[in-house]
Amino acid sequence: MSPTVIKFGILGCAEIARKVSRAITLAPNATIYAVASRSLDKATKFAAENSFPPETKLYGSYDALLEDPAVDAVYVPLPTSLHIHWAVVAARKGKHILLEKPVALNVAEFDVIVKACVENGVQLMDGTMWMHHPRTAKMREFVSDKGRFGDVKAMHTTFTFAGTANFLTNDIRVKPDLDGLGALGDAGWYCIRSILWGADYELPEIVTALPGPVFNEAGVIFSCGASLRWKDGKIATFHCSFLSHLTMDITAIGTKGTLHVHDFIIPFQEKEASFSLASESWFNDLVTGWVPKPSEHLVRTELPQEALMVKEFSSLVDAIKTKGSKPEMKWPTISRKTQLVLDSVKLSIEQGFVAIEVHE
Amino acid sequence: MSPTVIKFGILGCAEIARKVSRAITLAPNATIYAVASRSLDKATKFAAENSFPPETKLYGSYDALLEDPAVDAVYVPLPTSLHIHWAVVAARKGKHILLEKPVALNVAEFDVIVKACVENGVQLMDGTMWMHHPRTAKMREFVSDKGRFGDVKAMHTTFTFAGTANFLTNDIRVKPDLDGLGALGDAGWYCIRSILWGADYELPEIVTALPGPVFNEAGVIFSCGASLRWKDGKIATFHCSFLSHLTMDITAIGTKGTLHVHDFIIPFQEKEASFSLASESWFNDLVTGWVPKPSEHLVRTELPQEALMVKEFSSLVDAIKTKGSKPEMKWPTISRKTQLVLDSVKLSIEQGFVAIEVHE
């Protein structure tokens, strides 16, 4: 039996929706069924520009798309401030939800979304694409290997990009009423997620924002960082910014090994990605070189990571639709942890860089 | 006229002295003339084990070596707590000084050493070898290039290594009365120096230690980190440790470029070293790859970095001896700045991770 093809409705014509629309088309178990914007004109234009199939349903309101009983799942790239409303409405309509990050303005809002999804038996997953790259699984193997990596002791992650003058003035990510979490919600989301990934999703005990965040005139974060500390002594730092050159690093240091990756969010190229690892390296006799040297590992993928994300999400939806499975709670659980740490960073900044205790 | 060959006396038979002795032999303008230990037996054994020339003078006390008028310069790998005494004695005897790092237990002690050197007209340089690798100059070119790198906005540097049980119990770097600054003085010295290097030696305005330092039972730091912030908004973090796998990273992010190096202190191999840089990278149209991708740059060197250090030091000594030049103050100045930031991190830890203002 061939798998059910999950029919997606796209809720909003954000720039990122172009990439995810292509991913829905590429995923073998998903298809673009409908697209909605606040006006029919915009939806029509978006469908044409992105070569959607001619039979794609076009809607001039989000409500209209959500009323369509043929829509299995929605992809929600709307501004963060609108997530709570539209995700809850979608869940109540029985639509499975692929939700852009940050998932909400804070954990309290996200909990409302999760509750609606649980009550309506719909799958919820956030749009953090790199989680689905096969490289990520390979890196996980290394970091989980007690013999080669040991126990994780320290991590540093970074996501920065240099926003243009137009971006820094007009993008929704610099508007307090739209994506009000700014660089922390956008770039910082990935930094925090990758740290939690490295910590196998154990929450840190305390989170302390670092001195020197930058804000725009409306108080939206343009650049910030934080320090995290776990009960077992593990530590991490991250830095995120709209104001510096494109950089996306994970450095994870264990007792026996080190992992480096410099393109963890968007690989340098689509079909192959690499990372570097060193295990039990030490110096040669005169301390003039390393033995062994770090090694580079290449991972190929036929489908890009965003298509693998859609595929994974769609197969969970398929299991719910056709096999009566329960929604997979792993995904909303890690979304929530990411948001929780993000909230703690924001609170620490607001309170003058004090240490914030993180409670589940 | 061939350059004067500077006659070195080695003050103490530390492990690191093996590497630097070889460097003195390799440098074209330096030679091993004498070695002193607290016993003649130890000096004799060290000279034999490291294949010193048979004419090498062997001394059973540091004072005896410093009394030898033929000694031009001393290399001082003694425990940090002994630097102030022996560096001052050496300066008063007119010996030029290549001093291991950390240069002192604190800036006040270092100022006493600098004063003695200035009063006696002797060159002072610390033993931070990577400063002298031609790769470092190449990296500097990139970081100073406003067109390709822009202005530095954020840095992260790391030096960690996994000390053996024997190291963590018996090494001088874990003893409060010997190298009492522990991992901060040893590994942290490099992290701080590389951050200052990236900031073109401008001091940060504030330094804040990060939560989670680890100490041994005697209170010596085994692992710590800090956050630095400059007046212009530039920020940096570092992490140093005796408790995690070998890692030595500089990440420097500018407005237009990014620099990565993963072996900045001891290159993976002796005769060539590389770094990676990206300049004005952005995403392709669908945000599924980078344009351009970062590039790798290889720098070859015939002499290892520690021999280049000895060569540079010796040519400064030569200029003083034969041309009446003044000692080059650039080197003690950057040693002092490194120590000053190091002192601030220590103070911040002692005061419960408060922000410490750094004053020249």
Interface residues (C-beta under 8 A of the other chain):
Chain A: I16 R18 K19 R22 F149 G150 K153 A154 H156 T158 T160 A162 I206 T208 L210 P211 G212 V214 S223 G225 S227 R229 G233 I235 T237 H239 S241 L243 S244 H245 L246 T247 D249 T251 I253 G254 T255 K256 G257 T258 H260 H262 D263 I266 P267 F268 Q269 E270 S276 A278 S279 E280 S281 W282 F283 L286 V287 T288 G289 W290 K293 P294 P304 E306 F353 A355
Chain B: I16 R18 K19 R22 G150 K153 A154 H156 T158 T160 A162 I206 T208 L210 P211 G212 V214 S223 G225 S227 R229 G233 I235 T237 H239 S241 L243 S244 H245 L246 T247 D249 T251 I253 G254 T255 K256 G257 T258 H260 H262 D263 I266 P267 F268 Q269 E270 S276 A278 S279 E280 S281 W282 F283 L286 V287 T288 G289 W290 K293 P294 P304 E306 F353 A355
